[in-house]
Amino acid sequence: MALYGTHPPLSLAEDPSDPVWHWFICNGPHGERFTWEKPSYAESDLHYLENFIDERAETIEKFYERARTVALKSLEIDNHVMIRTAIQVLCVIGQDEDLQLVLEFVNHEDKSVRHDAKACLFERGIKFKKEK
């Protein structure tokens, strides 16, 4: 188990040998135990994730683009941890059109996925209609 919870099987990766897929599935700071709550921004998981992504972008070629692609593909995998991780990553590096995909998860059957989708949209300043 990693710091951010158990991870899905690496077999879900399109390319398990790709370091970006490996990071996305096996390492944090994202995933099952990621929290949106923050005592201060500097101590938040979102801040740690932003820093981590920025650091990897310095050493892994086209990391932002590759991580975004992995996250978008992961939204289509039937695994709540993969979807949550994708939402968390897209909150940091997603483009506006990606957030429209996140919006589709606001009413997901899994409570943790719904929570992440709503928190991501809130963090990015996107309003959505709450289902009554």
C-alpha positions, 0 to 999 in steps of 0.5 A: 500500500502506498501513502495514498492508499491501495492502488489499482492493478498496474494491468489497467495501464495502457502501457505498464512500462510507461513511467507516467502510467506507473506513477499514475497508478502506483504513486501519489500524491493522489488516489484513494486517500487524497483529501480536498480539505485543507488546514491551509493551501500550503498543506493541502493534498492538492498543493502537494499534487501540483508540486509533484507534477511540476517536479516531474515535468522538469525531468520527464519529457512532455509530462503534463501532456502525458499525464493529462492523456493518462488521466483522460483515458482513466476516466473510462476505466471502470475502477473508482480509484482510477476515476478519482485519481484522474479527477484529482490530476485533471484538477491540476492540469486539465483543460476546460474541456476536460472539466466538462468530462469531470462534470459527468461524474457529479452524479456518479454511483460512488460517493467518493467519485461524486465528492472528488468531481464536485471538489475539483469543479469547485477548485477550478471555479466551475458551478454546476446544478445540484441534483435535487 
